Amino acid sequence: MPAGLFVAVLYTVIFQIAEVWNWWDVHEENNIFFLTNISSFVYGFLIVITIYMFYFTYPNFWLFLIANWIIDFIQALIISPFIFQKVGLYTMNNMSNFGLFIMIAITVPIIYLYQRWQDSALRQSDNDDR
């Protein structure tokens, strides 16, 4: 669960940077008024997928990394241009779909390291309680 919440915060920041640097435009009308240009999947689907990925692959780093990169590759280079953009969810501006894949792929080890850090903090807290 900590990694899922961390992903929501991390991608909220990424979407705000994307707005400033004009990487893409989100066409959803339901954006939160103070967090503009953020897709709804950041606060729903992305959190759920992150939790499932950790459930099935954690603590094996390489399995986690490769499984995520495969899914990210499919999402960025197949689902994004041929489904999400076609139905009008968002439009890519100053970033290519391959650039989207690279950006997502860079976040995967960061998310894993965050979860490892949380695990060590929780283990240390459990040891201190005893």
C-alpha angles and dihedrals in degrees: 000000000000091000091050092054091043090054090054091053093043094050092044087060092044092052091050090051089048090056093051094045092039095236093150143342121232112215097198115123094206099074117141107258096238096037103057128189096020122138118229092237089075091069098038125014096032093053092048094047091048092053091048092048090053092045093055101034110025129140093017101092097193094048090048092048098046095042090050094047091051092051091043091050091053092046096047101039104030113018096038100053099031101039115012096042094039093055091046101250091135144339124229112228120164096005128069123220089253088053087053089054091050091049092050092044091054091055094055097076090042090056091047092050090049091054092048089051090050091049093052091047092050092047091049090049091051091050091049091052091056 
